[in-house]
């Protein structure tokens, strides 16, 4: 789960690191306990305010190849080898 800061605060458990509203919590490279997250996500902390909220992170869709590259290139080459279509126009 990812969290976003809703009110600026200085984290006393992270060398007074300052988080600003809109920041991601915890900062990159820092792991925090579930208890700490629960504390900051409720008003059960020294400030008595909700400081972070959980946010849903949309998963990026997995990119799937349409077909094998070789098949695609073969199809392109085949199209180039085909004779041009005959015109339906009558010659005068």
HELIX and SHEET records of a PDB file:
HELIX    1   1 UNK A   34  UNK A   40  1                                   7    
HELIX    2   2 UNK A   69  UNK A   81  1                                  13    
SHEET    1   A 3 UNK A  24  UNK A  25  0                                        
SHEET    2   A 3 UNK A   2  UNK A   5 -1                                        
SHEET    3   A 3 UNK A  52  UNK A  55 -1                                        
SHEET    1   B 2 UNK A   9  UNK A  11  0                                        
SHEET    2   B 2 UNK A  17  UNK A  19 -1                                        
END                                                                             
